[in-house]
Amino acid sequence: MSERVDLTSDHRSLEDAHETRRYFDKFGRIITHLTQVAENATSNKIALDTELPTVKDYLTALSATFTALSYKYLLAGRVSNLLPSILNIDRQDSGFPIYQELLQMASDATQAERRLKSLPSMKQLKQDMVHHILTENTVPIEQQFAASQLHYYNLLRSDRIFWAHNDPRAVWQGDMSENRRSYHIHWAVYDSQQNIPVIYLLDVEDTGRHALLKDERRWPRVQAHLMAQSSASMKLVTIARGFDQDFDDLHPKRLRRIFVGPMYSHAFTEQSGPLRDVLAQSSTVPELDWALAWTAETLVASRSERQSAGFFSTVERQIYQLDPLGTLGGFETDGLTEQQRSLILPQRPYQILKERNPPGFDHIRKYVVSPSGRVLSYR
């Protein structure tokens, strides 16, 4: 009999309300800097200008997700009889909440309307809190919990949440010719293996009889296909070629995948290598005890060719530009055209990292957050 693997061994439960708040405060600060990182990447020609609004939207949604979870677990450890669970994070590989947290949030969203009807209004809760304090002379825990859940379920009704699965959307970019249209398709997932958000951006040309977004047959199939292939372990060239083979009149020209994470923190995660010592030395100031990886992978079609599709017809297929050695900048890039690896961190950890100058960081771009909140880019 094969040995069973404990998939929860890398999980950490935040059982204390104060610890949970510190965790969400840290992530709140990190996410506020990510928009500047995306803008910086665009200005440095690392990313396309057309991608920036889409990436910003997903980062805004990710911020809303963390805000919602912070309300859900606001009183963790203080209302164990009311709150059925506590927040679990991946301490080893991501630093983010585990995938099951987002699945549960999606389930909670289906019950949001019913739960909101069962909760008092915020005005009533505030009155109840005042009455409890004056009459009982104790902290109104139950009323505070009800208020936190009211905020939580109200946020879940928003369409700006980053869910475990964020279905593909397409934006028409224009007509390239009479029978050829250009679309920008984007979607995102919270990867179940790595426990981090992953954003996908696809530029595709459409030569179908009907425009893609008006085609009730093709567009649902495209959405289902892309979501089914959204695994962080799958190579971009595998995703693109599979799409190219399954849709003869859709031609994937450029596919990009952005990994938002992992997040490293001496207080919340376990890491090895140089970052461990860097963050340990910075951990005396909680606001400086973090670093976030940001990795962008890109696959580009260098040309297309006609290939046989039976005895009397041909179809257009894409030929992708791949790194022949599968190693760019010392990192494995099999199945990619290029890869940009970045590390976002406060100024103090960056200074320590620069002083130590450990091997392996020369090819990683550093986005450094100054004490004023400005983000600067260094190689």
C-alpha positions in Angstrom: 0.0 0.0 0.0 1.4 3.4 -1.0 2.2 5.9 1.8 -0.4 8.7 2.1 1.0 12.2 1.8 -0.3 14.8 4.2 -1.2 17.8 2.0 -1.9 20.0 5.0 1.6 19.7 6.5 2.6 23.0 4.9 -0.4 24.8 6.2 -0.5 27.1 9.1 -3.5 28.1 11.1 -3.7 31.7 12.4 -5.6 31.1 15.6 -5.2 34.5 17.2 -7.2 37.5 16.1 -4.2 39.8 16.6 -2.0 37.5 14.4 -4.7 37.4 11.8 -5.0 41.2 11.7 -1.2 41.5 11.4 -1.2 39.1 8.5 -3.9 41.0 6.6 -2.3 44.3 7.4 0.9 43.1 5.8 -0.8 41.9 2.7 -2.8 45.1 2.5 0.4 47.1 2.3 1.9 44.7 -0.2 -1.1 44.8 -2.6 -1.1 48.6 -2.6 2.4 48.6 -4.1 1.6 46.1 -6.9 -0.2 48.6 -9.1 3.0 50.7 -9.1 5.0 47.6 -10.0 2.7 46.9 -12.9 3.1 50.5 -14.1 6.8 50.3 -13.7 7.0 47.1 -15.7 5.1 48.9 -18.5 7.3 51.9 -18.5 10.4 49.7 -18.7 8.8 47.8 -21.7 8.7 44.6 -19.6 4.9 44.5 -20.2 2.6 46.0 -22.8 0.6 49.1 -22.3 -2.6 47.3 -23.3 -2.1 44.8 -20.5 -1.9 47.3 -17.7 -5.7 48.0 -17.2 -6.4 44.3 -17.1 -3.7 43.6 -14.6 -4.8 46.5 -12.5 -8.4 45.1 -12.4 -7.2 41.8 -11.2 -5.0 43.4 -8.5 -8.0 45.4 -7.4 -10.1 42.3 -7.2 -7.3 40.5 -5.3 -7.3 43.4 -2.8 -11.1 43.0 -2.4 -10.7 39.3 -1.7 -8.2 40.0 1.1 -10.4 42.7 2.5 -13.4 40.2 2.5 -11.3 37.5 4.2 -10.0 40.0 6.8 -13.6 40.8 7.8 -14.5 37.1 7.9 -11.7 36.3 10.3 -11.7 39.6 12.1 -12.5 38.0 15.5 -10.7 34.7 14.9 -9.9 33.0 18.2 -12.4 35.2 20.1 -15.6 33.8 18.8 -14.8 30.1 18.5 -18.4 29.2 19.2 -19.6 31.4 16.3 -16.9 31.1 13.7 -16.6 27.5 12.4 -13.0 27.8 11.3 -9.9 29.9 11.3 -7.7 31.2 8.5 -5.2 28.7 7.0 -2.3 29.9 5.0 0.4 28.0 3.0 3.5 28.7 5.1 5.9 26.8 2.8 5.3 27.6 -0.9 3.2 30.7 -1.2 2.4 32.7 2.0 -1.1 33.1 0.7 -4.3 31.7 2.1 -4.8 28.1 1.0 -6.9 27.3 -2.1 -9.7 25.9 0.1 -10.3 29.3 1.6 -11.3 30.7 -1.8 -13.5 27.8 -2.5 -15.3 28.3 0.8 -15.6 32.0 0.0 -17.3 31.1 -3.3 -19.6 28.8 -1.4 -20.4 31.6 1.1 -21.2 33.9 -1.8 -24.0 31.7 -2.9 -25.5 32.2 0.5 -24.8 35.9 0.8 -28.4 37.1 0.2 -29.9 34.7 2.7 -27.2 35.5 5.3 -27.6 39.3 4.9 -31.4 39.0 5.4 -30.7 37.2 8.7 -28.3 39.9 10.0 -29.4 43.2 11.6 -28.5 46.4 9.8 -25.3 48.2 10.7 -27.3 51.0 12.3 -29.0 48.5 14.6 -25.8 46.7 15.4 -24.1 50.0 16.5 -27.1 50.7 18.7 -26.8 47.2 20.2 -23.1 47.7 20.8 -23.7 50.9 22.7 -26.5 49.4 24.8 -24.4 46.3 25.6 -21.4 48.4 26.7 -23.6 50.6 29.0 -25.6 47.7 30.5 -23.1 44.9 30.6 -19.9 46.8 30.9 -18.1 44.3 28.6 -16.9 44.2 25.1 -19.8 43.5 22.7 -18.1 40.5 21.0 -21.3 39.0 19.5 -22.4 42.4 18.0 -18.8 43.0 16.6 -18.9 39.5 15.1 -22.2 40.2 13.4 -20.9 43.5 12.1 -17.8 41.8 10.6 -20.0 39.2 8.9 -22.2 41.9 7.5 -19.2 43.5 5.9 -18.0 40.1 4.6 -21.2 39.1 2.9 -21.8 42.6 1.5 -18.3 42.4 -0.2 -19.1 38.9 -1.6 -22.0 40.4 -3.5 -19.5 42.5 -5.4 -18.3 41.5 -8.9 -14.8 42.8 -8.1 -13.7 39.8 -6.1 -10.8 37.6 -7.2 -12.3 34.1 -7.1 -10.7 30.7 -7.3 -11.8 30.7 -11.0 -12.3 34.0 -12.9 -13.8 33.1 -16.3 -12.2 34.3 -19.5 -13.3 37.7 -20.9 -12.5 39.0 -24.3 -11.9 42.6 -25.6 -12.2 43.3 -29.3 -9.0 45.1 -30.4 -10.1 45.8 -34.0 -10.4 44.4 -37.5 -7.1 43.5 -39.1 -8.8 42.8 -42.4 -12.3 42.0 -43.7 -12.1 38.4 -42.4 -9.6 38.7 -39.6 -10.3 40.2 -36.1 -8.1 40.7 -33.1 -9.1 40.0 -29.5 -7.4 40.3 -26.1 -8.6 37.5 -23.9 -7.9 37.4 -20.2 -8.7 35.2 -17.2 -7.3 34.3 -13.8 -7.2 31.5 -11.3 -6.1 30.9 -7.8 -3.8 27.9 -8.4 -4.8 24.9 -6.3 -1.3 23.5 -6.2 0.8 26.6 -5.5 -1.8 28.5 -3.6 -1.1 31.8 -5.5 -3.0 34.0 -7.9 -2.2 33.5 -11.6 -3.2 35.9 -14.4 -3.4 34.8 -18.0 -3.4 37.2 -21.0 -3.9 36.0 -24.6 -3.8 37.8 -27.9 -5.7 35.9 -30.5 -6.7 36.5 -34.1 -10.1 35.3 -35.3 -10.9 34.2 -38.8 -14.2 32.6 -38.1 -17.4 33.2 -40.0 -18.9 35.1 -37.0 -17.2 37.4 -34.6 -16.0 35.4 -31.6 -18.0 37.2 -28.9 -21.2 36.9 -31.0 -20.6 33.2 -31.8 -22.8 31.3 -29.3 -21.1 28.0 -30.3 -17.4 28.9 -30.2 -17.1 31.4 -27.3 -18.5 29.1 -24.6 -16.1 26.4 -25.9 -13.2 28.8 -25.8 -14.0 29.8 -22.2 -14.3 26.2 -21.0 -11.1 25.1 -22.9 -9.0 27.9 -21.4 -10.2 27.3 -17.8 -9.5 23.6 -18.2 -5.9 24.4 -19.2 -5.2 26.9 -16.4 -2.7 24.9 -14.4 0.5 26.5 -13.3 2.4 23.3 -13.9 1.4 23.3 -17.6 3.9 24.8 -20.1 2.7 27.9 -22.0 3.6 26.2 -25.3 1.4 23.2 -24.4 -1.6 25.6 -23.6 -1.1 27.6 -26.8 -0.6 24.6 -29.1 -3.6 22.8 -27.6 -5.7 25.9 -28.2 -4.3 26.2 -31.8 -5.2 22.6 -32.5 -8.7 22.7 -31.1 -9.8 25.9 -32.8 -8.9 26.1 -36.5 -10.2 29.6 -36.9 -8.6 31.1 -33.8 -4.9 31.8 -33.8 -3.1 32.4 -30.5 -0.3 34.9 -31.2 0.9 35.8 -27.7 0.3 34.2 -24.4 1.4 35.6 -21.1 1.1 34.2 -17.6 1.8 36.3 -14.4 2.4 34.6 -11.0 1.6 37.0 -8.1 3.6 35.4 -5.4 4.9 33.7 -3.4 5.0 36.0 -0.4 7.8 35.6 2.1 7.8 36.8 5.7 9.9 35.8 8.7 6.8 36.0 10.9 4.4 33.9 8.7 6.3 31.7 6.3 9.2 29.3 6.2 11.8 29.9 3.6 15.3 28.7 2.9 18.3 30.3 1.1 19.4 33.9 1.2 15.9 35.4 1.8 15.6 33.6 5.1 18.5 35.5 6.6 17.5 38.8 4.9 14.0 38.7 6.3 15.2 37.5 9.7 17.4 40.6 10.0 14.5 42.8 8.9 11.8 41.2 11.1 12.4 43.6 14.0 10.2 46.0 12.1 7.0 44.1 11.1 6.3 46.5 8.3 9.6 45.6 6.6 9.4 41.9 7.1 8.2 40.8 3.6 9.1 40.1 0.0 6.9 39.2 -2.9 7.9 37.3 -6.0 6.4 38.4 -9.3 7.1 36.3 -12.4 5.9 36.9 -15.9 6.2 34.2 -18.6 5.6 35.0 -22.3 5.2 32.9 -25.4 5.1 34.6 -28.8 4.3 33.2 -32.2 7.2 34.0 -34.6 5.2 33.0 -37.7 2.4 30.9 -39.0 2.2 28.2 -41.7 -0.5 26.3 -43.5 -0.8 22.7 -42.6 -2.9 19.9 -44.1 -6.2 19.2 -42.5 -7.4 16.4 -44.6 -7.2 15.6 -48.3 -8.5 18.9 -49.7 -8.0 21.6 -47.0 -5.4 23.3 -44.9 -5.4 25.3 -41.7 -3.3 28.0 -40.2 -1.0 26.8 -37.4 1.3 28.9 -35.2 5.1 28.4 -34.9 6.3 29.6 -31.5 9.6 31.2 -30.7 11.2 29.2 -28.0 14.4 29.5 -26.0 16.5 26.8 -27.6 18.4 26.0 -24.4 15.4 26.3 -22.1 17.5 28.5 -19.8 17.2 32.3 -19.7 19.1 34.1 -17.0 20.1 30.9 -15.3 16.4 29.8 -14.8 14.5 27.0 -16.6 12.3 28.5 -19.3 11.3 25.4 -21.2 8.3 26.1 -23.3 8.6 29.9 -23.2 9.9 32.7 -25.3 11.0 34.7 -22.3 10.6 35.0 -18.6 10.9 38.0 -16.3 11.5 37.3 -12.6 11.0 40.1 -10.1 11.2 40.5 -6.4 9.2 43.3 -4.6 10.5 44.2 -1.2 11.0 47.2 1.2 14.1 49.3 1.1 15.7 47.9 4.2 15.6 44.2 3.1 16.8 45.3 -0.3 19.9 47.0 1.3 20.6 43.8 3.3 20.2 41.7 0.1 22.5 44.0 -1.8 25.2 43.9 0.9 25.1 40.1 1.1 25.0 39.8 -2.7 24.1 36.1 -2.7 24.3 34.1 -6.0 21.2 33.7 -8.1 19.7 37.2 -7.7 21.6 39.0 -10.5 19.0 38.3 -13.1 16.1 39.1 -10.9 14.7 42.6 -11.2 14.1 44.2 -7.8 11.2 46.6 -7.2 12.1 48.5 -4.0 9.5 50.2 -1.9 10.9 53.4 -0.3 9.8 54.6 3.1 7.6 57.2 1.3 5.9 54.4 -0.6 7.5 55.1 -4.0 8.5 52.0 -6.0 11.9 52.0 -7.7 13.3 49.4 -10.1 16.8 47.9 -9.9 18.6 45.1 -11.6 
